[in-house]
């Protein structure tokens, strides 16, 4: 059976780097949600139009990359565990932090949102007792996983995909990488064409078939890529062509939309948008393999820190943003204050609380440092 790696002990630090970078982009993105006028939990009255295009592009790339990396992580995990062992590990690393997050991390976001919209005027403890503990789903109620939907979906994907992944692992040989990988964008495009008009982006797990299928495919794609012999190197050698193809696709699509050649949200729009997404994700993996295949003290710290910081970051942004947007500062000043304060708050909370308290480590999906480094950080892709 081929393993898709050169040697059994070869590390893939570039996947850790890409995961850390993608989570870092989330801080910029969710801070920007305060200022783009797209409707969010808390919003500034004045917008920053310059953020809209970069955030729109980032929205097409940030989560797909994280789900692909999560799928690759499952390949590496199954090389060291049985299917049952992986499911037990994912239950501890995903389901437990999700439950803790729903009861502890997310409620302050809903509290500040209700304050902002004039839907609550009391203190937080009263809000928690009277509203949150009713366990009525958001938005009608006040119980939600909000940004932790990513963790919920990953856990369900593990339940669904482990049998197929074990079957793939037992195959005599994996296919060789090639340009056929680009065709994997087509199922993504068909899924968006058919299901997005019927099921908008809800992140509710139920009745969210467009998003559910979209990221299920990307998670499976990550597993497939990790299993291909020489797959990462193939992407590294064709990284420039992949970027060119992605940018050219985006340029052609934008031109067609501007001139009315194709309708926004139509089949051509959906397919080409997903071709752009997939080519850029492959390019990121290729460039990461070429330039980020190394470890240093920052990466060794960020491997563990990125998951707890992901769990914490949106609550910090909403809480800080609620107060900052009430100042008379310029929108850009508010943006950088919220972003900087969020980063500092998350790092301090991680470094001086989460990392040092055993109970908090478990609650935030962390584990003790392994005696021997894994092939790739096994933090469930986040």
Secondary structure per residue as TSV (DSSP state, phi and psi in degrees):
chain	resnum	aa	ss	phi	psi
A	1	X	-	360.0	129.5
A	2	X	-	-78.1	146.1
A	3	X	-	-103.6	-12.4
A	4	X	S	79.4	12.3
A	5	X	S	-131.6	159.2
A	6	X	S	-73.1	-46.5
A	7	X	S	-136.0	158.4
A	8	X	T	-65.3	-25.5
A	9	X	T	-103.4	8.0
A	10	X	-	-67.8	132.0
A	11	X	-	-91.0	156.5
A	12	X	-	-124.2	70.3
A	13	X	H	-60.9	-28.3
A	14	X	H	-63.7	-30.6
A	15	X	H	-67.9	-37.5
A	16	X	H	-64.0	-44.3
A	17	X	H	-58.5	-46.5
A	18	X	H	-64.2	-38.4
A	19	X	H	-64.0	-44.7
A	20	X	H	-62.8	-43.2
A	21	X	H	-63.7	-43.2
A	22	X	H	-62.7	-39.7
A	23	X	H	-68.6	-35.5
A	24	X	H	-61.7	-39.2
A	25	X	H	-62.4	-32.7
A	26	X	H	-60.1	-35.6
A	27	X	H	-62.7	-43.6
A	28	X	H	-65.0	-41.8
A	29	X	H	-66.7	-50.8
A	30	X	H	-70.5	-29.0
A	31	X	H	-64.7	-40.3
A	32	X	H	-62.1	-27.1
A	33	X	T	-61.4	-20.8
A	34	X	T	-69.2	-18.9
A	35	X	S	-128.4	11.4
A	36	X	S	-110.0	-5.5
A	37	X	-	72.3	23.8
A	38	X	S	-90.0	-0.4
A	39	X	-	84.5	108.2
A	40	X	-	-143.9	-173.0
A	41	X	S	-64.5	-42.6
A	42	X	S	-137.8	134.3
A	43	X	-	-136.8	145.8
A	44	X	-	-79.8	145.6
A	45	X	S	-64.8	-41.9
A	46	X	S	-92.2	134.8
A	47	X	-	-96.1	171.2
A	48	X	-	-120.9	90.9
A	49	X	T	-56.3	-30.2
A	50	X	H	-64.0	-17.7
A	51	X	H	-82.5	-17.8
A	52	X	H	-66.8	-47.8
A	53	X	H	-65.1	-48.9
A	54	X	H	-58.9	-38.0
A	55	X	H	-72.2	-34.7
A	56	X	H	-63.9	-41.8
A	57	X	H	-67.6	-43.7
A	58	X	H	-60.6	-34.6
A	59	X	H	-62.6	-30.9
A	60	X	H	-77.8	-12.7
A	61	X	H	-121.0	-34.4
A	62	X	H	-66.2	-53.8
A	63	X	H	-72.2	-38.4
A	64	X	H	-55.0	-42.0
A	65	X	H	-63.4	-41.5
A	66	X	H	-65.0	-39.9
A	67	X	H	-69.5	-36.9
A	68	X	H	-63.0	-43.9
A	69	X	H	-63.8	-37.2
A	70	X	H	-62.9	-41.7
A	71	X	H	-63.7	-41.5
A	72	X	H	-61.6	-39.0
A	73	X	H	-60.9	-32.3
A	74	X	H	-69.2	-33.9
A	75	X	H	-61.8	-48.5
A	76	X	H	-65.0	-37.5
A	77	X	H	-65.2	-39.9
A	78	X	H	-73.3	-11.2
A	79	X	T	-76.0	-16.8
A	80	X	T	-117.1	-8.9
A	81	X	S	-133.8	160.9
A	82	X	-	-80.3	170.6
A	83	X	H	-59.9	-42.4
A	84	X	H	-64.5	-37.8
A	85	X	H	-65.5	-39.8
A	86	X	H	-65.9	-40.4
A	87	X	H	-64.5	-41.0
A	88	X	H	-62.9	-42.3
A	89	X	H	-64.7	-41.0
A	90	X	H	-68.0	-31.6
A	91	X	I	-63.3	-42.6
A	92	X	I	-71.5	-41.0
A	93	X	I	-84.6	-20.1
A	94	X	I	-117.2	-56.3
A	95	X	I	-66.6	-43.2
A	96	X	H	-62.7	-49.5
A	97	X	H	-60.9	-32.1
A	98	X	H	-64.3	-44.9
A	99	X	H	-63.9	-46.1
A	100	X	H	-60.6	-41.2
A	101	X	I	-63.3	-42.0
A	102	X	I	-64.4	-32.7
A	103	X	I	-94.5	-22.7
A	104	X	I	-119.7	-46.8
A	105	X	I	-83.8	-44.0
A	106	X	S	-78.1	-37.2
A	107	X	H	-50.8	-37.9
A	108	X	H	-60.5	-32.4
A	109	X	H	-61.2	-45.8
A	110	X	H	-67.1	-37.7
A	111	X	H	-58.9	-50.0
A	112	X	H	-67.8	-32.4
A	113	X	H	-63.7	-44.0
A	114	X	H	-65.5	-39.8
A	115	X	H	-60.2	-45.6
A	116	X	H	-61.2	-38.4
A	117	X	T	-93.6	8.0
A	118	X	T	70.6	24.4
A	119	X	S	-98.0	2.3
A	120	X	-	-159.6	145.8
A	121	X	-	-133.9	-0.2
A	122	X	S	-94.0	-165.4
A	123	X	-	-82.3	171.3
A	124	X	H	-69.3	-42.5
A	125	X	H	-62.8	-40.0
A	126	X	H	-65.0	-41.2
A	127	X	H	-60.5	-43.7
A	128	X	H	-63.1	-46.2
A	129	X	H	-68.9	-40.5
A	130	X	H	-87.9	-27.5
A	131	X	T	-113.1	-55.4
A	132	X	G	-63.3	-46.1
A	133	X	G	-71.5	-4.2
A	134	X	G	-70.9	-19.3
A	135	X	-	58.9	31.2
A	136	X	-	-87.1	130.1
A	137	X	B	-61.1	141.6
A	138	X	T	-69.5	145.6
A	139	X	T	-92.4	-15.6
A	140	X	T	-65.0	-39.8
A	141	X	S	-101.4	-159.4
A	142	X	S	-132.1	31.5
A	143	X	B	-127.4	125.1
A	144	X	-	-159.0	165.7
A	145	X	-	-103.2	-7.8
A	146	X	G	43.0	-121.3
A	147	X	G	-69.3	-12.8
A	148	X	G	-79.0	6.5
A	149	X	H	-54.9	-33.1
A	150	X	H	-56.4	-43.5
A	151	X	H	-68.6	-42.0
A	152	X	H	-60.7	-45.2
A	153	X	H	-66.6	-40.1
A	154	X	H	-60.9	-38.5
A	155	X	H	-66.7	-44.0
A	156	X	H	-64.3	-39.5
A	157	X	H	-61.3	-38.7
A	158	X	H	-60.8	-44.3
A	159	X	H	-58.2	-41.6
A	160	X	H	-79.2	-36.7
A	161	X	H	-93.7	-21.7
A	162	X	H	-54.6	-44.5
A	163	X	H	-58.6	-45.1
A	164	X	H	-67.4	-35.6
A	165	X	H	-67.1	-39.2
A	166	X	H	-65.2	-39.0
A	167	X	H	-61.4	-44.3
A	168	X	H	-64.5	-38.6
A	169	X	H	-63.0	-32.5
A	170	X	T	-82.1	-5.0
A	171	X	S	-62.2	151.5
A	172	X	S	-64.5	-34.6
A	173	X	-	-158.6	144.5
A	174	X	-	-89.9	154.3
A	175	X	-	-67.6	160.8
A	176	X	-	-79.3	145.7
A	177	X	-	-66.6	151.0
A	178	X	-	-171.0	-175.8
A	179	X	G	-68.0	-9.8
A	180	X	G	-60.3	-21.3
A	181	X	G	-60.1	-31.3
A	182	X	G	-61.9	-32.5
A	183	X	G	-65.3	-14.6
A	184	X	H	-65.6	-13.6
A	185	X	H	-69.4	-25.7
A	186	X	H	-64.6	-47.1
A	187	X	H	-58.4	-34.2
A	188	X	H	-63.2	-43.4
A	189	X	H	-67.1	-41.8
A	190	X	H	-64.2	-42.8
A	191	X	H	-57.9	-45.3
A	192	X	H	-67.8	-40.4
A	193	X	H	-60.2	-44.9
A	194	X	H	-83.2	-37.8
A	195	X	H	-103.7	-26.1
A	196	X	T	-61.5	-39.8
A	197	X	T	-63.2	-24.8
A	198	X	T	-94.4	-32.0
A	199	X	S	-132.4	101.4
A	200	X	-	-68.4	176.6
A	201	X	S	-76.8	99.7
A	202	X	-	-109.6	-33.7
A	203	X	-	61.4	31.0
A	204	X	-	-101.9	1.7
A	205	X	S	70.5	-54.6
A	206	X	T	-83.8	139.5
A	207	X	T	56.3	35.9
A	208	X	-	-127.6	45.8
A	209	X	H	-65.5	-34.9
A	210	X	H	-60.9	-54.1
A	211	X	H	-68.0	-40.9
A	212	X	H	-59.0	-49.3
A	213	X	H	-67.1	-37.5
A	214	X	H	-58.0	-51.8
A	215	X	H	-81.1	-22.2
A	216	X	H	-63.2	-44.6
A	217	X	H	-61.5	-44.9
A	218	X	H	-65.4	-36.6
A	219	X	H	-64.1	-44.2
A	220	X	H	-63.5	-38.3
A	221	X	H	-61.8	-39.8
A	222	X	H	-62.1	-41.6
A	223	X	H	-62.1	-44.7
A	224	X	H	-60.2	-47.6
A	225	X	H	-59.0	-43.1
A	226	X	H	-65.6	-25.9
A	227	X	H	-84.2	-14.4
A	228	X	S	-75.8	127.9
A	229	X	T	-61.6	122.1
A	230	X	T	71.8	15.5
A	231	X	H	-63.6	-44.5
A	232	X	H	-64.9	-40.7
A	233	X	H	-66.2	-37.5
A	234	X	H	-58.9	-43.3
A	235	X	H	-65.8	-39.5
A	236	X	H	-62.8	-39.0
A	237	X	H	-73.1	-18.9
A	238	X	T	-117.8	21.2
A	239	X	H	-61.3	-41.9
A	240	X	H	-66.1	-41.0
A	241	X	H	-64.7	-37.1
A	242	X	H	-66.3	-41.9
A	243	X	H	-63.3	-46.0
A	244	X	H	-59.1	-45.1
A	245	X	H	-62.5	-40.8
A	246	X	H	-66.7	-45.1
A	247	X	H	-66.7	-41.6
A	248	X	H	-62.7	-40.5
A	249	X	H	-62.8	-45.0
A	250	X	H	-63.2	-42.8
A	251	X	H	-62.6	-43.6
A	252	X	H	-64.3	-41.0
A	253	X	H	-66.1	-44.3
A	254	X	H	-60.7	-42.6
A	255	X	H	-61.8	-43.8
A	256	X	H	-65.3	-36.6
A	257	X	H	-69.9	-41.9
A	258	X	H	-64.0	-42.1
A	259	X	T	-88.6	2.3
A	260	X	T	75.1	16.6
A	261	X	S	-66.1	-38.2
A	262	X	S	-127.2	148.2
A	263	X	-	-78.2	146.0
A	264	X	T	-65.6	128.6
A	265	X	T	86.7	-0.5
A	266	X	S	-78.0	-179.1
A	267	X	H	-61.6	-43.9
A	268	X	H	-64.3	-43.1
A	269	X	H	-57.8	-49.2
A	270	X	H	-64.5	-43.6
A	271	X	H	-67.6	-47.7
A	272	X	H	-67.7	-35.4
A	273	X	H	-61.8	-37.9
A	274	X	H	-76.6	-29.8
A	275	X	H	-62.3	-44.3
A	276	X	H	-57.5	-49.8
A	277	X	H	-57.9	-49.4
A	278	X	H	-68.4	-41.0
A	279	X	H	-63.0	-40.3
A	280	X	H	-69.6	-37.7
A	281	X	H	-62.1	-45.4
A	282	X	H	-61.2	-38.9
A	283	X	H	-65.3	-42.5
A	284	X	H	-57.5	-43.3
A	285	X	H	-64.5	-39.8
A	286	X	H	-65.9	-46.5
A	287	X	H	-66.9	-36.2
A	288	X	H	-62.6	-44.7
A	289	X	H	-59.3	-39.5
A	290	X	H	-75.2	-40.6
A	291	X	H	-114.7	-10.5
A	292	X	-	-119.4	21.7
A	293	X	-	-86.0	62.6
A	294	X	-	-156.1	161.4
A	295	X	-	-122.6	150.8
A	296	X	-	-148.2	176.9
A	297	X	H	-57.5	-35.2
A	298	X	H	-62.2	-45.8
A	299	X	H	-65.3	-41.0
A	300	X	H	-62.1	-33.7
A	301	X	H	-74.9	-44.8
A	302	X	H	-70.2	-26.4
A	303	X	H	-53.5	-46.5
A	304	X	H	-81.8	-35.7
A	305	X	H	-74.6	-28.3
A	306	X	H	-64.0	-37.8
A	307	X	H	-67.4	-52.3
A	308	X	H	-59.2	-37.0
A	309	X	H	-66.6	-38.2
A	310	X	H	-58.9	-45.8
A	311	X	H	-62.1	-38.3
A	312	X	H	-83.1	-28.6
A	313	X	H	-63.5	-41.4
A	314	X	H	-70.9	-33.8
A	315	X	H	-63.6	-40.9
A	316	X	H	-64.0	-41.6
A	317	X	H	-63.5	-45.8
A	318	X	H	-66.4	-44.5
A	319	X	H	-65.0	-48.3
A	320	X	H	-67.5	-41.1
A	321	X	H	-60.9	-37.0
A	322	X	H	-55.1	-41.0
A	323	X	H	-83.9	-39.2
A	324	X	H	-66.9	-38.9
A	325	X	T	-67.7	-13.4
A	326	X	T	-84.3	-4.7
A	327	X	S	-82.4	172.8
A	328	X	S	-95.2	12.0
A	329	X	S	-67.2	162.7
A	330	X	-	-69.4	156.6
A	331	X	H	-56.5	-41.5
A	332	X	H	-65.2	-39.2
A	333	X	H	-61.7	-43.9
A	334	X	H	-60.4	-43.1
A	335	X	H	-57.7	-51.3
A	336	X	H	-70.0	-31.8
A	337	X	H	-65.8	-46.6
A	338	X	H	-64.0	-44.8
A	339	X	H	-62.2	-48.2
A	340	X	H	-65.0	-44.5
A	341	X	H	-65.9	-35.8
A	342	X	H	-64.2	-46.7
A	343	X	H	-60.2	-46.4
A	344	X	H	-62.5	-45.9
A	345	X	H	-61.4	-44.1
A	346	X	H	-66.3	-43.1
A	347	X	H	-64.9	-42.9
A	348	X	H	-64.4	-45.4
A	349	X	H	-62.1	-41.3
A	350	X	I	-66.5	-50.2
A	351	X	I	-68.9	-37.6
A	352	X	I	-107.2	-0.6
A	353	X	I	-131.5	-67.6
A	354	X	I	-58.7	-49.7
A	355	X	T	-66.4	-27.4
A	356	X	T	-99.7	-10.5
A	357	X	-	-112.9	120.2
A	358	X	H	-56.7	-44.1
A	359	X	H	-62.3	-39.9
A	360	X	H	-69.4	-36.6
A	361	X	H	-57.7	-45.1
A	362	X	H	-66.1	-43.1
A	363	X	H	-63.1	-28.5
A	364	X	T	-100.8	17.9
A	365	X	T	75.3	19.1
A	366	X	-	-91.8	165.4
A	367	X	-	-142.0	168.5
A	368	X	-	-65.6	153.6
A	369	X	-	-62.7	128.6
A	370	X	-	-66.8	153.0
A	371	X	S	-67.8	-35.1
A	372	X	S	-123.3	136.4
A	373	X	-	-61.7	138.6
A	374	X	-	-73.2	168.8
A	375	X	S	-61.2	-38.6
A	376	X	S	-150.1	149.4
A	377	X	-	-53.3	132.9
A	378	X	-	-104.3	41.4
A	379	X	S	-89.6	39.7
A	380	X	T	58.4	20.6
A	381	X	T	85.7	3.6
A	382	X	-	-121.4	360.0
